[in-house]
Amino acid sequence: MEKKLADMQANLDYMKKRLDSDKSTLAEYKSLRDSLNNGEGGKPALNNRDAQRKSEELDAKIDELERNIAQLDSSIVAYASQTSMLKNDVGQIGI
């Protein structure tokens, strides 16, 4: 059970790192979209239609990433609960 607990804790740590990475990517996408909408930085759009298309593509990526982050966050909460229950079981066996 201790091996399983160690594996679960490692998985939980990985999930948290992944969540942090996804949140960082989300912030970058939002910054890119905002810059594009403000006509700042990056490769300029060929015209307004091109800028609108690029903005819509970023919005779609942002929406997808927000859904993935919400799902991962929910999974982390559930997995952390399972890990905690196993930790309690291991602690009781060690008594």
Steps between C-alpha positions, in 0.01 A plus 500: 500500500790735567626449143154576365483812718839618371384441141176687562687792656736513199198498267337778699819707485513450121135600463563820698803586285293439188226726635751778569641459148153512344414813699820665380417408139150639546640830624732515197213432259289770662788746483556418132132545423483829685813626324358396165170674573691814602718489188817448705805276457550185304465453127240747378183373342460558130167672552212528745350170379830322562528655846144395579569144383813477714314639798221244455756219479657617826155526661428138401835386645432699816155346541639149452784560744261644761284187474809278531620695803162467669495124435858457623428707810199282576706186445770629734247560776358148463845338475627697800205370700582141401866557585404643838278202578782259413741705711262464795473124438878464491527706819248279679680184395828641630352553849 
